[in-house]
Amino acid sequence: MDREFWLDGFNFFHHWDRTRGLLRSDSGLDIVRAIERSLRILGRHLGVKCRQTLVFLDGGLTRNETRLGDLRIRYCGPGKKADDRMLADLGELLDDARMVTAVSNDRELKGGLRSYGASCLGAGEFLALIEGKKGVSDHRFGKGGGKSGKVPPSSWERSEEARVMREKCRTLSESEIRAWLDYFGGEVEA
């Protein structure tokens, strides 16, 4: 098995400035078109280092996998979360799990994936990798990183992390909540 990148799709798309606005309820796009456009943008930005990329997406009409060029997309099924499917699929890989680098800012998910042997990157680190920004270490891919294998984050990564945390703490608008409930088939609780 070659090294694969597994992306927590919505977590990543909400982080990336090129796709974040597409997923907002005021973007003028329904959720299906917003996802499709986000995937196409990601597909255009993947370089040789990221050729083996699998994007996990919450929900979907059925649990299935599809392709968009070299990009593989795995829908989790109605009412299902990408986090759960990522953990289940990684658990099935056994020894090959160490060939997976997961991309998410979700600490709980990353902890679970690491327990199976996967490497993890934050969304900002993966963006720096695909956008070719300098200062990104390859220590998580078996190169460099010094004795400990850890590289202190640059000021860019720290500020990006802070921005992501502010975004995660933002309250959803009523229209955003309705859009997600419509997508997952839920109802508003009274």
FIVEXLO-140188 format. One line per 3 residues: number of its first residue (from 1); for each residue x, y, z of N, C-alpha, C. Coordinates in Angstrom, 3 decimals. Layout:
% residues N
NUM> X:Y:Z:X:Y:Z:X:Y:Z; ...;
***
This chain:
% residues 190
1> 0.848:-1.183:0.000:0.000:0.000:0.000:0.886:1.236:0.000; 0.669:2.146:-0.947:1.366:3.434:-0.963:0.744:4.338:0.089; 1.519:5.363:0.511:0.997:6.319:1.485:-0.235:7.005:0.916;
4> -1.288:7.057:1.734:-2.524:7.715:1.351:-2.819:8.866:2.297; -3.468:9.893:1.773:-3.979:10.985:2.587:-5.476:10.779:2.712; -5.963:10.780:3.946:-7.398:10.658:4.202:-7.857:11.981:4.791;
7> -8.767:12.661:4.111:-9.251:13.958:4.559:-10.613:13.855:5.217; -10.747:14.492:6.362:-12.036:14.702:7.007:-12.666:15.847:6.204; -13.466:15.501:5.200:-13.898:16.421:4.157:-14.452:17.752:4.615;
10> -15.537:17.748:5.397:-16.153:19.018:5.781:-15.233:19.812:6.690; -14.512:19.139:7.571:-13.559:19.816:8.441:-12.535:20.565:7.591; -12.011:19.904:6.576:-11.018:20.508:5.698:-11.618:21.636:4.853;
13> -12.768:21.402:4.227:-13.361:22.415:3.347:-13.777:23.666:4.105; -14.181:23.525:5.364:-14.522:24.700:6.163:-13.271:25.478:6.566; -12.132:24.837:6.532:-10.875:25.479:6.908:-10.255:26.255:5.736;
16> -10.378:25.730:4.535:-9.684:26.265:3.372:-10.406:27.482:2.822; -9.683:28.587:2.647:-10.318:29.813:2.172:-10.887:29.676:0.757; -10.388:28.743:-0.041:-10.896:28.553:-1.408:-12.244:27.845:-1.447;
19> -12.595:27.141:-0.370:-13.845:26.378:-0.364:-14.792:26.778:0.766; -14.300:27.462:1.768:-15.109:27.796:2.942:-16.412:28.496:2.571; -16.349:29.480:1.697:-17.538:30.244:1.329:-18.567:29.444:0.554;
22> -18.130:28.393:-0.128:-19.062:27.585:-0.909:-20.049:26.840:-0.022; -19.640:26.489:1.188:-20.467:25.688:2.079:-21.402:26.525:2.943; -21.294:27.833:2.831:-22.181:28.698:3.609:-23.560:28.729:2.973;
25> -24.573:28.891:3.795:-25.948:28.880:3.290:-26.230:30.056:2.356; -25.484:31.138:2.500:-25.713:32.302:1.631:-24.862:32.266:0.355; -24.245:31.118:0.054:-23.394:31.004:-1.140:-24.216:30.911:-2.423;
28> -25.507:30.588:-2.310:-26.343:30.419:-3.495:-26.265:29.012:-4.064; -25.492:28.132:-3.426:-25.354:26.747:-3.889:-26.053:25.811:-2.914; -26.722:24.779:-3.454:-27.225:23.756:-2.539:-26.024:22.940:-2.080;
31> -26.214:22.151:-1.047:-25.093:21.444:-0.431:-24.405:20.486:-1.405; -25.171:19.848:-2.270:-24.574:18.899:-3.217:-23.646:19.624:-4.190; -24.091:20.738:-4.723:-23.233:21.507:-5.646:-22.042:22.113:-4.928;
34> -22.232:22.540:-3.685:-21.125:23.106:-2.912:-20.038:22.054:-2.684; -20.457:20.837:-2.361:-19.497:19.751:-2.157:-18.787:19.433:-3.463; -19.553:19.314:-4.537:-18.967:18.994:-5.841:-17.937:20.044:-6.258;
37> -18.277:21.301:-6.104:-17.347:22.368:-6.465:-16.108:22.336:-5.572; -16.292:22.095:-4.282:-15.155:22.011:-3.350:-14.221:20.877:-3.736; -14.802:19.737:-4.116:-13.986:18.593:-4.527:-13.208:18.888:-5.806;
40> -13.836:19.574:-6.745:-13.141:19.919:-7.990:-11.970:20.871:-7.723; -12.180:21.835:-6.844:-11.102:22.768:-6.493:-9.952:21.999:-5.835; -10.275:21.113:-4.907:-9.244:20.312:-4.253:-8.507:19.458:-5.275;
43> -9.242:18.807:-6.170:-8.620:17.961:-7.187:-7.609:18.703:-8.033; -7.907:19.978:-8.342:-6.971:20.781:-9.144:-5.714:21.156:-8.367; -5.792:21.195:-7.040:-4.656:21.640:-6.233:-3.762:20.517:-5.729;
46> -4.193:19.284:-5.884:-3.371:18.189:-5.391:-2.146:18.017:-6.273; -1.017:17.895:-5.652:0.221:17.695:-6.394:0.635:16.239:-6.375; 1.831:15.985:-6.832:2.358:14.623:-6.886:2.437:14.014:-5.490;
49> 2.789:14.823:-4.475:2.904:14.310:-3.113:1.573:13.774:-2.593; 0.479:14.242:-3.136:-0.840:13.933:-2.593:-1.702:13.166:-3.581; -1.081:12.450:-4.485:-1.834:11.759:-5.533:-2.841:10.764:-4.965;
52> -2.480:10.044:-3.911:-3.374:9.060:-3.300:-4.186:9.743:-2.199; -5.298:10.370:-2.553:-6.094:11.108:-1.580:-7.525:10.581:-1.561; -8.023:10.366:-0.357:-9.376:9.882:-0.133:-10.082:10.885:0.774;
55> -11.220:11.411:0.316:-11.981:12.391:1.082:-13.201:11.695:1.673; -13.341:11.768:2.990:-14.496:11.203:3.681:-15.508:12.314:3.912; -16.763:12.064:3.533:-17.821:13.059:3.687:-18.974:12.504:4.511;
58> -19.460:13.332:5.435:-20.631:12.971:6.229:-21.818:12.762:5.298; -22.721:11.889:5.705:-23.994:11.735:5.013:-23.899:11.141:3.629; -24.741:11.636:2.743:-24.867:11.088:1.397:-26.096:10.202:1.334;
61> -26.605:9.988:0.147:-27.809:9.173:-0.004:-27.555:7.709:0.290; -26.366:7.245:-0.051:-25.987:5.860:0.227:-24.536:5.854:0.693; -24.129:4.747:1.270:-22.721:4.584:1.653:-22.010:4.078:0.412;
64> -21.203:4.924:-0.192:-20.522:4.520:-1.419:-19.212:5.274:-1.602; -18.490:4.879:-2.627:-17.246:5.552:-2.985:-17.308:5.895:-4.465; -16.822:7.073:-4.794:-16.798:7.528:-6.176:-15.439:8.151:-6.458;
67> -15.196:8.518:-7.695:-13.920:9.121:-8.089:-14.167:10.426:-8.826; -13.197:11.314:-8.682:-13.147:12.552:-9.447:-11.682:12.715:-9.826; -11.308:12.238:-11.004:-9.901:12.188:-11.394:-9.165:11.238:-10.479;
70> -8.032:11.681:-9.908:-7.274:10.858:-8.964:-7.879:10.868:-7.559; -8.802:11.775:-7.328:-9.402:11.950:-6.007:-10.501:10.911:-5.783; -10.422:10.215:-4.642:-11.480:9.278:-4.263:-12.338:9.927:-3.194;
73> -13.650:9.747:-3.307:-14.589:10.344:-2.360:-15.409:9.221:-1.745; -15.433:9.173:-0.423:-16.166:8.128:0.287:-17.277:8.783:1.109; -18.530:8.549:0.681:-19.699:9.026:1.425:-20.047:8.002:2.495;
76> -20.449:8.469:3.653:-20.643:7.588:4.800:-22.053:7.029:4.912; -23.021:7.616:4.223:-24.397:7.136:4.271:-25.272:8.056:5.106; -26.585:7.917:4.949:-27.536:8.811:5.638:-27.313:8.852:7.147;
79> -27.165:10.070:7.671:-27.017:10.267:9.106:-25.703:9.796:9.699; -24.749:9.386:8.892:-23.469:8.870:9.385:-22.398:9.954:9.312; -21.415:9.849:10.197:-20.337:10.831:10.261:-19.061:10.293:9.623;
82> -18.340:11.189:8.979:-17.059:10.831:8.366:-16.083:10.319:9.413; -16.084:10.910:10.593:-15.166:10.504:11.661:-15.310:9.003:11.950; -16.560:8.559:12.098:-16.805:7.152:12.421:-16.347:6.229:11.295;
85> -16.607:6.639:10.056:-16.209:5.790:8.922:-14.690:5.751:8.787; -14.023:6.890:9.019:-12.564:6.909:8.943:-11.968:5.931:9.957; -12.473:5.981:11.194:-11.961:5.093:12.235:-12.233:3.624:11.896;
88> -13.441:3.324:11.429:-13.790:1.939:11.092:-12.931:1.428:9.935; -12.788:2.246:8.887:-11.999:1.823:7.721:-10.526:1.655:8.072; -10.009:2.546:8.919:-8.604:2.431:9.322:-8.396:1.180:10.173;
91> -9.360:0.865:11.036:-9.264:-0.327:11.860:-9.180:-1.607:11.033; -9.772:-1.590:9.835:-9.746:-2.762:8.957:-8.402:-2.931:8.247; -7.581:-1.878:8.221:-6.302:-1.949:7.500:-5.206:-2.690:8.266;
94> -5.376:-2.827:9.563:-4.377:-3.484:10.420:-3.005:-2.838:10.248; -1.988:-3.587:9.796:-0.620:-3.061:9.684:-0.492:-1.961:8.643; -1.341:-1.951:7.630:-1.279:-0.912:6.594:-1.742:0.455:7.102;
97> -2.317:0.520:8.298:-2.802:1.790:8.840:-1.677:2.816:8.967; -0.460:2.360:9.161:0.663:3.312:9.291:0.998:3.987:7.966; 0.408:3.524:6.870:0.628:4.148:5.556:-0.400:5.242:5.267;
100> -1.229:5.568:6.266:-2.269:6.593:6.112:-1.849:7.844:6.878; -1.982:8.994:6.212:-1.840:10.280:6.880:-3.206:10.939:6.834; -3.823:11.093:8.001:-5.157:11.676:8.096:-5.048:13.189:8.235;
103> -6.011:13.900:7.654:-6.028:15.359:7.692:-7.322:15.808:8.360; -7.189:16.427:9.527:-8.336:16.945:10.260:-7.832:17.866:11.359; -8.695:18.745:11.818:-8.386:19.567:12.985:-9.110:19.046:14.219;
106> -9.804:17.938:14.084:-10.573:17.335:15.164:-9.629:16.513:16.052; -9.363:17.004:17.241:-8.402:16.347:18.143:-8.826:14.926:18.509; -10.102:14.746:18.808:-10.587:13.421:19.195:-10.403:12.425:18.048;
109> -10.750:12.833:16.842:-10.588:11.960:15.675:-9.113:11.621:15.466; -8.247:12.637:15.518:-6.821:12.391:15.312:-6.259:11.437:16.361; -6.716:11.566:17.609:-6.268:10.652:18.661:-6.663:9.212:18.351;
112> -7.897:9.020:17.893:-8.358:7.684:17.526:-7.589:7.106:16.355; -7.333:7.934:15.348:-6.599:7.474:14.169:-5.157:7.134:14.516; -4.558:7.937:15.379:-3.175:7.650:15.810:-3.097:6.334:16.572;
115> -4.160:6.006:17.315:-4.146:4.751:18.084:-4.075:3.530:17.165; -4.492:3.681:15.918:-4.378:2.604:14.921:-3.043:2.648:14.177; -2.266:3.715:14.387:-0.960:3.811:13.747:-0.869:4.820:12.620;
118> -1.952:5.550:12.327:-1.928:6.547:11.259:-1.173:7.794:11.712; -0.603:8.508:10.764:-0.033:9.829:11.017:-1.150:10.843:10.817; -1.010:12.011:11.417:-2.055:13.028:11.290:-1.455:14.396:10.996;
121> -2.162:15.148:10.184:-1.829:16.537:9.890:-3.060:17.384:10.166; -2.827:18.616:10.586:-3.916:19.569:10.659:-4.226:20.071:9.254; -5.391:20.649:9.084:-5.785:21.160:7.768:-4.786:22.201:7.259;
124> -4.304:23.064:8.145:-3.331:24.080:7.743:-2.027:23.480:7.242; -1.580:22.416:7.880:-0.352:21.745:7.447:-0.532:21.104:6.074; -1.687:20.482:5.853:-1.953:19.856:4.559:-2.067:20.920:3.462;
127> -2.713:22.042:3.784:-2.818:23.142:2.818:-1.440:23.656:2.439; -0.578:23.813:3.432:0.779:24.273:3.147:1.484:23.281:2.225; 1.222:22.009:2.426:1.827:20.975:1.593:1.328:21.063:0.155;
130> 0.013:21.149:-0.038:-0.507:21.160:-1.413:-0.304:22.498:-2.112; -0.163:23.562:-1.325:0.065:24.869:-1.933:1.548:25.190:-2.048; 2.408:24.258:-1.603:3.850:24.415:-1.771:4.469:25.496:-0.916;
133> 3.884:25.780:0.255:4.447:26.808:1.128:5.708:26.292:1.779; 6.664:27.171:1.950:7.934:26.801:2.570:7.748:26.625:4.057; 8.651:25.855:4.651:8.627:25.656:6.091:7.811:24.448:6.517;
136> 7.308:23.686:5.562:6.554:22.491:5.904:7.519:21.324:5.951; 7.556:20.660:7.067:8.473:19.535:7.235:7.862:18.261:6.672; 8.724:17.385:6.195:8.273:16.080:5.725:8.455:15.029:6.809;
139> 8.598:15.430:8.100:8.873:14.454:9.147:7.759:13.434:9.300; 6.550:13.776:8.964:5.452:12.816:9.104:5.400:11.859:7.935; 6.257:12.053:6.962:6.304:11.177:5.804:7.604:10.389:5.803;
142> 8.297:10.350:6.960:9.506:9.543:7.078:10.775:10.257:6.680; 10.756:11.593:6.588:11.966:12.331:6.223:12.181:13.467:7.209; 13.392:13.652:7.659:13.755:14.810:8.480:13.071:14.806:9.833;
145> 13.052:15.990:10.470:12.351:16.134:11.730:13.224:16.003:12.953; 14.494:15.692:12.805:15.382:15.616:13.953:15.160:14.379:14.791; 15.784:14.366:15.988:15.732:13.188:16.851:14.320:12.857:17.308;
148> 13.572:13.872:17.690:12.240:13.604:18.227:11.210:13.399:17.131; 11.516:13.804:15.903:10.545:13.705:14.817:9.529:14.825:14.852; 9.690:15.775:15.817:8.740:16.881:15.927:9.407:18.170:15.483;
151> 8.647:18.961:14.808:9.127:20.256:14.353:8.219:21.310:14.952; 8.765:22.318:15.644:7.890:23.319:16.239:7.113:24.059:15.154; 5.847:24.387:15.418:5.053:25.072:14.401:5.576:26.478:14.142;
154> 5.477:26.883:12.895:5.872:28.247:12.539:4.803:29.204:13.040; 5.087:30.490:13.010:4.091:31.473:13.454:2.874:31.438:12.541; 3.079:31.107:11.257:1.944:30.998:10.332:0.988:29.906:10.782;
157> 1.532:28.733:11.158:0.681:27.626:11.589:-0.039:27.964:12.883; 0.649:28.646:13.801:-0.008:29.011:15.053:-1.153:29.969:14.800; -0.950:30.953:13.947:-2.024:31.906:13.691:-3.158:31.247:12.919;
160> -2.831:30.329:12.038:-3.856:29.596:11.287:-4.678:28.729:12.240; -4.000:28.088:13.175:-4.689:27.259:14.167:-5.654:28.113:14.992; -5.213:29.282:15.398:-6.075:30.170:16.181:-7.297:30.593:15.370;
163> -7.101:30.871:14.094:-8.215:31.274:13.244:-9.226:30.130:13.105; -8.722:28.911:12.961:-9.602:27.746:12.831:-10.415:27.565:14.110; -9.774:27.718:15.261:-10.499:27.560:16.521:-11.584:28.622:16.655;
166> -11.297:29.849:16.233:-12.327:30.884:16.271:-13.494:30.511:15.366; -13.184:29.973:14.185:-14.228:29.562:13.238:-15.057:28.418:13.803; -14.406:27.454:14.486:-15.132:26.318:15.054:-16.078:26.763:16.162;
169> -15.724:27.820:16.866:-16.550:28.289:17.978:-17.699:29.176:17.516; -17.741:29.487:16.243:-18.800:30.330:15.695:-20.127:29.590:15.770; -21.196:30.320:16.070:-22.530:29.733:16.127:-23.119:29.693:14.726;
172> -23.767:28.591:14.398:-24.406:28.464:13.088:-25.665:29.321:13.043; -25.925:29.893:11.880:-27.160:30.643:11.695:-28.315:29.658:11.550; -29.530:30.152:11.670:-30.696:29.292:11.556:-30.770:28.643:10.170;
175> -30.423:29.398:9.129:-30.472:28.836:7.772:-29.393:27.763:7.578; -28.212:27.936:8.204:-27.168:26.914:8.125:-27.612:25.634:8.831; -28.252:25.788:9.981:-28.752:24.627:10.722:-29.779:23.882:9.880;
178> -30.714:24.620:9.260:-31.723:23.974:8.406:-31.086:23.251:7.235; -30.060:23.860:6.624:-29.387:23.236:5.473:-28.744:21.912:5.888; -28.077:21.885:7.054:-27.462:20.641:7.520:-28.522:19.599:7.869;
181> -29.595:20.033:8.509:-30.659:19.089:8.848:-31.307:18.516:7.596; -31.510:19.354:6.590:-32.057:18.873:5.310:-31.107:17.860:4.681; -29.832:18.149:4.727:-28.839:17.267:4.118:-28.798:15.903:4.803;
184> -28.862:15.914:6.148:-28.771:14.660:6.890:-30.139:14.020:7.150; -31.193:14.702:6.749:-32.523:14.127:6.930:-33.053:14.264:8.342; -32.589:15.249:9.075:-33.037:15.452:10.450:-34.171:16.441:10.526;
187> -34.683:16.615:11.739:-35.762:17.564:11.986:-35.363:18.459:13.141; -35.928:19.666:13.156:-35.662:20.610:14.238:-36.390:20.131:15.472; -35.660:20.047:16.600:-36.265:19.639:17.855:-36.915:20.845:18.509;
190> -38.086:20.661:19.051:-38.801:21.760:19.694:-38.416:21.888:21.149;
***
